[in-house]
Amino acid sequence: MPPISLAPLSGRYLSFAEREEIAILRAQRVGVREIARRLNRSASTISRELRRNASTRTYRLDYRATTAQWHAERRASRPKVSKLASNDALREYVQERLVGTIANEMLRRKARLGVVTMCVGGGQGAAALFESWATSWSPEQIANRLRVDFPQDDSMRISHEAIYQALYVQGRGALKRELVACLRTGRALRVPRARTQARGKKFVSAEVMISERPAEADDRAVPGHWEGDLILGLNSSAIGTLVERTTRFTMLLHLPRMQGHGDRPRVKNGPALTGHGADAVRDAIATSLMTLPEQLCRSLVWDQGAEMAQHAQLRIDTGLHVYFCDPQSPWQRGSNENTNGLLRQYFPRGTDLSRHGADDLTAVAAALNSRPRKTLDWRTPAEALNEYLQSSQQTGVATTG
């Protein structure tokens, strides 16, 4: 890599001429903001330059252009030893959470922990066989959780991009290449995944559209408002998903195939033997939410799928207010869409979802609820929900007293 003074200036880095100007103005006791205005630079850039590249040979932190240029060129020299390669404790921390070795006690009993192996067939029919349940964290979760677990240890810091580069970029392989399979997409390249769009249904009226949902659900201030959807697999298999908007707590609905499925020809307008008809989804939602306190069952938002045709009966049975998104507007239940993307790590596209039992779904939900989330200040959904329930109990006791 050529010296900064000889490389074409992109405007991103300070040049040697600019450093000479900074040294002259600094000797004239010109303030940082005035120097920034004269050089058309940010004040933070000048402040950082004076702090990082100052001369340290004397007891005073004098600024000299030649010394500052030497510091800058020394930092820019390549190749460098990556942080993961030089810090064994940090590398072990990252690898354990990428692989999924760190899991709660329930998942330790449910899962055989290890590296996920992928068998990809290609296209949307790609199949994936999981030899063990993945309980891994994403690079961003790992990078930000380090500040929580090691608040006083600055050596235990790394950016999520550095983790991605250690996995993807050749020559920076501090992490094993096989760990790419532990990422949620399981892909060797970062490729955006297209999302399916919902379709409108006739049973949806203006009174149950999302625009009628209480305002308290929009700002996520009050828990108890849920978003739901189905994730589909081969042979019309499906799993229901429920996500609480405030805490991102996730519940999975087991929708097994009904008796007689595949034994006889399909009957038009007959019962939904695939297991995710309107009656089956209504009963699964009611069974799941009935286990929660009443204050956590306020409303539910769903897309306009036929599986929610029994929404009126669901409201009668549970008291849960059901609302529907506008056609082709999946972002109106963004928390659920995001969670469905995370669930594809466990239930890949193009696989038969009916082979997963209720215990398997419970284990996967526990895995998601034990992952730290950026939107929760790197707390887990289980921790956030537990804090709300404890505060509600304390408030109730205080009110009663």
N, C-alpha and C positions, 0 to 999 in steps of 0.2 A: 504494500500500500504506500503510495507516494506521500511525502510530507504535506501537511495541510497547506502550507504556504505555496506549494507548487501545484497542487490539485486545482482543477477548475472550481471556482467558488459558486456554491449553490445558493448562498444567502442564509443557509441554515446555521453555519458555523462562523465564528468570528475569525477574521483574517488577521495577519500580522500587522497590517497597517492600522486596523481598528484597535488592536491591542496597544500599539504605540500611542494612538490618540487617547486611549483610556489612561495610560500611564502619565501623559502630560497633564491631562485634566485633573487626574487624581492628585498630582503634585501641586496643582494650583488650588487644591481643596474645594474643587467643584463637587457638588452633591451627586448622588447616584442617579436620581431622576433627571437632573439636568444633563448628565453625561448620556443617559438613554435617549433624551430628546435630540441631542446634537448628532448622535450616531443613528437615529431612527431605529432604535432597538428597544426591546422591553426592559423595564427597570429590573425585573427578576433576572434577566440574562446578565446584566451588568453586575448585579449583586452577587450572583453565583460565580461569575468570572473572578471577581475580587476575592472571594472566599476560597475557591478551589485552587486557583493558580497563583496564589501569592508566594513570594519568596519566604522561605522558612530558615534561612541560614543565620539570621539575627534574631534578637528577642522581639523585634517588631515585624509585623506582617506587611512589609513593603511590597508594592506591586511594580514589577519590571516587565517590559514587553518580551524581552528575550527569554526570561525565566518562565513566563506564562506560556509562551509558544512551545517551549520544551516540554512543559507539563502536558499540554494539549496533544502534542505529537506522540508522547509516550503512552498516553491513554488510548490513542487511536491506532497504535501499532497492532498488527494482526500477524499470525493467529494468536488467540488468547486461550488459556485453559478455562473451560466452562466451569461455572460455579458448582454444578452437579458433579463434575468429575473430581474436583478438588475437595469437596466437603462430603465426607462419607455419611455423617449423620443426616444431612439434608437429603442426600440421594436415597438413603434407606427410608426416610419419612415419605418421600414422594412415591417411591416404588410400592411401598406397602399400601398406600391409599389408591394408587392406580390399579393395582391388582385386586384390591378389595380384601386384603388381610385384616384390616381394621373394620370390625362389624360388631353390632350389639350381640348380647348373649343369645337372644332369640334366633338370630340368623346363624350364629355358630352352631346351634342345634339343627337348624333347618338345612344348611347349605354345606356342601363340600367346597371349601375355599381353594382357589387356585386361579391360574391364568385362563381367560376365556379363549376358546379356540373357535374360529369362524370357518364355515364352509360356504362360500358365496357362489351362487349359481349364475348371477348376473341379472340385470334388469329389475323390474318390480317383483319378479318372481323369485328373487334371491332368497335362499334358505340359509338359516344359521342354526347350528347345533351347539347348545351350551352344555359343556361337561360339568359346569358348576355354576351356581347362582352368582351373578356379578353383583358385588356390593361396592363397586369402585366409585371414587369421587372424580369429578372433572378437574382438569388443571386449574381452572379459575377458583374452584372451591378449595383446592389444596393450597394455592398461593395465598389466599386470604385467611384461611384457617391457621396458617403459621403465626400470624400476628396474635391470634387468640391463645394458641398453645404455648408460644414462646414470646411473651410480651417484652422481655428484657434482653433477649438474645438477638442482636442484629445480624449475626451470621446465619441465622435460620430465616432467611428471606429470599424469595425468588419470584419472578413474575410468571404468570401463566403462559406468556408467549415463549419464555425461555424453556419451559417444559415441553411445549409443542415442538420447538426447534430441536430439542434433544431427542424427540421421537421421530421427526420427519427428516431433518437435514442431515445428510451424510457428512461425516467428519466431525460431528458434534454429538456423537452417539454415547453420551454418558449413561443413557437408559437403553435397555434392550429394545431392539426393533419390534419384537413380538408384542410389546406392551401397547402398540397401536391398536390391537384388537380389544383392549380394555376401554378404549374411548367409546362413548355412547353410540356413535355412528358405526364403529368398527371399520371405518374406511381409512385408507392410506392417504387420502387427499381430502381437503375440506370442500365439500360440494354441497350447496344448498339443496334442500329437499322440498319438492313441490307439495303443497297441501291440497287436500281434497276440499271441495266446496259443498256447502249444504244446499238443499233444495227446499223450496217452500211447499207446504202441505195445506190442504183445504180445511183441516180440522182446527187450524190456528186462527183465532179471532183477534180483533184489535185490542180486546180487553186483557189479553195475556201476552202482549208483545213486550219486549225488554224495555221499551220506553215507559211502561207503566210500573216498572220495578221501583221499590222505595229508594229514595236518594241516599239513605244510609248505606246501601250496598255499593254505591259507586265509589265512595272514598275509602272503602275497606276498613272503616273505623270500628264497625261492630261485627264480630264473628257470627257465623250462622248462615251466611249466604253462600250457596254452592253453585258450581258449574259442572255439567255432566255431558257425557258423550259415550259412543261406542268405538272401540278399535276392532277392526275386522281382520279375519284371517282366511285361510283356505276353506273351501266347502261351506261357506256361510257361517263359519265359527266367529264368535265375538266375545269380548270382555267389556263390561261396563266400567266407567271411571267416574268418580266423584271427587272434586277438589274444592276445599273450602277457601274462599277468596282471601281472607285476612291472614290465616296461618299457613296456607298452601298444604294443609293436611289432606292426604289422599286416601280414598277407600276404593277398593276394586270389587266389582259385582261379578259373582260366579254365575254364568248363564249356560248351564249344560244343555245338551241337546235332549229333546223330549223323546219319550218312548215311541218307536215307530219310524224315526228318522232314517231314511235310506232303505227301509224295508219294502216300501211301496211307492208307486209313482206319485209325484206331487199333485195335490188337489187344488184347483183354483179356488181362492177365497176360503181355503180350509185353515185348520189350526197351524200356527207357526211352529213347526217341529224343530226348527233350527235352534230354538232356545232363546232368541232375542226378539220375540214378538212383543206386542204391547202389553199383554197380560204378564208375561215373564219379567219384563223390565220393571213394570209397576211393582210387582211383588218383591223383586230383588232390592229396589230402592227403599221400599217401606221396611223390609227386614233389616237393612243396614242402618238406616237413620233412626229406627226405633231404639237402637242401643245407645243413642246419644242423649244428653240432657236436652230439655225442651228449648233452652235458649240457643242451642246450636242447630235448630231446624227452622229457619226463618223462610228461606226462598231457594229456588233451584232454577237455573237457566240452562236450557237445552237447545240444540239446533232443531230445525223443523223436520225431524225424521219421524217416520211412521211408528217407530217403537215407542213414541210418547203419546200415542193416540188416546191412552187412558189417563191423561194428566188430570182430568176432572175427578175421576175416581180416586186417584192418588191424593189429591187435596182433601177429599172427604175422609179418607182412611187415616191420614197422618197430620192434616192441618198444614202441610207444606204448600206454599204458594209457588206455582210453576209458571215460568215465563219463557218465551221463545225469542231467539235471535232473529234479526232480519235475514232474508234470503241472501246467500252468498256473502255472509258477514261473520266468518269464524273468529275474527279478532274481538268480537263482542264478548267472547268467553276465552280471553287470551290465556288465563291461568291454566285452564283445562287443555287448551291446544299445546301449551308448553309441556305440560305433564305427559300428554300422549306421546310427544316426541321422546321424552325420557323413557317412557315405557317400552319403546321400540328396541331398547337395549336388551330387554328381557323377552319381548314377544316380537321377533323380527317379522317384517312383511313377507308374505308368501309362505307362512307356516300355519299349521293347524292349531288353533288356539284352544280347541276343545280338549286337548290332551293335558291341559293344566287344571289341576284340581283346586278345591277351595283352599287347602293348606298352602299350595304354591302361591296363590294370589295373596294370601295373608303375609307370606314371607317377602314377596316383592313389595307390597305396600309398606311393610316395616322398613325395608331397605330405603325406599324413597323418603320416608318420614324421618329417617336418621341421617340424612345428608344435609350438611349446612347449605343455606340458601343466601345468595347475595341480597335479595330483597328483604330478608329478615335479619340483616346485619350479621350474617353468617351463623345465626342460630339454626337449629333444625326445626322442621314443622312440628315434630313431637314436643320439643321444648317450648315452642311458642303456644301450642294448644294447652300444654300443662300449666304454663304461667297464667293463661286466661282463666282456666278452671279454678286454679288456686285463688286468684284474685276475686273471682265471683263468689267462692265459698266464704272468703274473709269478709266481703261486703255484706253477704247475707247474714253472717253471724253478728256483724256490727249492727246491722239494721234491727235484727231480732233483739239484741241486747238493749 
